[in-house]
Amino acid sequence: MEKEEILRRSRNEKNDELEKQVWNMSMRWTYLAMVVSAAVFSYIRDMNGQPMMDLCATVCISVCAGRAYCYAKTKESFHLIMALVTFAIAIFAAVRFFMGH
């Protein structure tokens, strides 16, 4: 294959590395913003005697879904462990929420 052929095929591909990096970083910032905002709202709700476990369950379910997807694509055990841990916390928080805590 000639150099020009390789360049032409490369330009025709839809996989842009910069776009992938931007997407990955945006997801990290999304996770961070979600966790921090849920923590702040949970603290405020707890100080007012309101149940806060729904926020914990929501964040953990979201993180679990993201880590499960990463595990499915990469098969890295870290992602599986994080998915299982956040799933367990989500179940605990959901049960506590439905019990009125």
N, C-alpha and C positions, 0 to 999 in steps of 0.2 A: 504494500500500500504506500502510495506516495504521500509526501508531506502535505500537499494541497488537499488531497482526499481526506486525510485525517482532520485537518483544520475545518474543512467543509462539514464533515459529519459532527464534529464537536460543536460547531455553531448551530447546527440544526437540532441538537439535543435540548430538551426542556429542563434539564437538571442544572440549575445555576447554584454553584457552591455558596456564593454570597447570600442568595435568597434563603438557602437552608440554614446558614449561620444566623441570619437575622431572625428567622422563624424560631430557631432553638433558643436564642437569647430572649425573644419576646415571651416564650413559654416560661422561662425561668423567672422573668419579672412578673408574669401573671401569677405564678405560684407564690412568689414572695409577697406580692400585694394582697393576695387572697388570704394568706396565713396571717399577715400582720393586721389587716383590717378585721378579720374574724377574731383575733386575739383582743384587739381594742374593744370591739363590740361585746365580746364575751365578758370582759372585765367590767364594762359599764353595766351590762345586764345583771351580772352577779352582784355588783354593789347595790343595785336597786331591788334585789331579791327576786329577780325574774329568772326563769330557766334559761340556760345558755347552751345546753348540750346539743341543740339542733345545729348551731354554728360549728361546733366541733365535729359532729357527724358529717356535715356538708363538706368541710375542708378535707377531712380524712377520706371520704368517698372519692372526691376529686383527685387527690394525690394518689390514692390507690389505683384509680383508673389509668392515670398517666404512667405510673410505675409498671402496671401490668402490661400496658402497651409496649413500653420499653423492653420489658423482659421477653415478650413475644417476638420482638424484632431482633434483640441482641443475644438472648439466652444468658445474660450476665446475672449471676446469683444475687448481687446487690439489689437489683431491681425487684427480683422475686421476694427477697426478704422485706424490703420496704413496702411492697404491695401487701404482703401478709400482715405486717405490723400495723399499717394504717387501716387495713380492713378490720382487724380485731378491735382497734380503737374505735372505728366507726360503728361497729356493732354494739360495743359497750356504751358509747355515747347515745346511740339511737334508743337502746333499751332504757337508759336513764332518762332520756327525754320523754319517752312514752309513759314512764312511771311518774312523771311530773317533777323531776329534779332539774 
